[in-house]
């Protein structure tokens, strides 16, 4: 039933969400709670969802969907009232984020703009992703179906996730593949999403090098280098880190 206890819980959740925005968004540091609530679309979307979800759990008709629809129109973020979201949740920028009905999100999760936690097919029941605690999902990533993303996992920008992601793992690509930097898992809240290694590009680079070597040996054996092909070297991405510093 929707009562004082529910209102108190919603107020506590919203307070923790505002604190999360201040801690994770450099632009929000030193900004008051009122300004964050009125100027951060992601926070506004979370606030609306907290209220809509409380009404949904209390089986209040119509109002949860009206709130969710209005929030989508105002913020560009679509969250189904039934979606379960933990504390300290943060959506950075927010525009284009979609969170489906049966999605479950743990505590201290961060989503960037354009993220989709979507379903596949028309079957009823659990059909949206489950995100563990401390998960970060980069811009434009698509997590489809009832996949589970383990605690402290990272999903790179524009990654498509269709299989479970183990805890403490970073995945990139389409479909998502686990990656390592200098032999170690990518960790930390300030992950540089731009310069993550691409396992597909690495495999193509290795094959390209082997083909070039085979062509060189063939040319030496036959004395004819007319069949040699130009090989474009795949260089690692360079430049300033998107994490700053």
ZISULLIN-V629339 format. One record per pair of residues at least 24 apart in sequence whose ideal C-beta (glycine too) atoms are under 8 Angstrom apart, sorted by the first residue. I is the first residue (numbers start at 1). J is the second residue. Records with the same first field share a line. If there is no record, write none. Layout:
I=J / J
This chain:
1=58
2=54 / 55 / 58 / 60
6=54 / 57 / 58
7=54
9=54
10=50 / 51 / 54
13=50 / 87
14=46 / 47 / 50
16=87 / 88
17=43 / 46 / 47 / 50 / 87 / 88 / 89 / 90
18=43
19=88
20=88 / 89 / 90 / 108 / 110
21=90
24=90 / 92 / 110 / 189
25=90 / 92
26=244
40=94
41=74 / 75 / 76 / 77 / 91 / 93 / 94 / 95
42=75 / 77 / 90 / 91 / 92 / 93 / 94 / 97
43=90 / 91
44=71 / 74 / 75
45=71 / 75 / 77 / 79 / 91 / 94 / 97
46=79 / 85 / 89 / 90 / 91
48=75 / 79
49=79 / 81 / 83 / 85
52=79 / 81
53=81 / 82 / 83 / 84 / 85
55=81
56=81 / 82
83=117 / 128
85=109
86=133
99=128
100=127 / 128
101=127 / 128
102=126 / 127 / 128 / 146
103=128 / 129 / 130 / 131
104=128 / 129 / 130 / 131
105=130 / 131 / 135
106=131 / 132 / 133 / 134 / 135 / 151
107=133 / 134
108=133 / 134
109=133 / 134 / 135 / 136 / 137
110=135 / 136 / 137 / 189
111=137
112=137 / 138 / 139 / 140 / 141 / 157
113=139 / 140
114=139 / 140 / 141
115=139 / 140 / 141 / 142 / 143
116=141 / 142 / 143 / 144
117=143
118=142 / 143 / 144 / 145
119=144 / 145 / 146
120=144 / 145
129=161
132=167
136=189 / 191
138=193
139=193
152=187
154=186 / 187 / 191
156=193 / 196
157=193 / 194
170=196
172=196 / 197 / 198 / 199
173=198 / 199 / 200
190=243 / 244 / 245
191=243
192=241 / 242 / 243
193=242 / 243
194=237 / 239 / 241 / 242
195=236 / 237 / 238 / 239 / 241 / 242
197=236
201=234
204=234
205=233 / 234
208=232 / 234
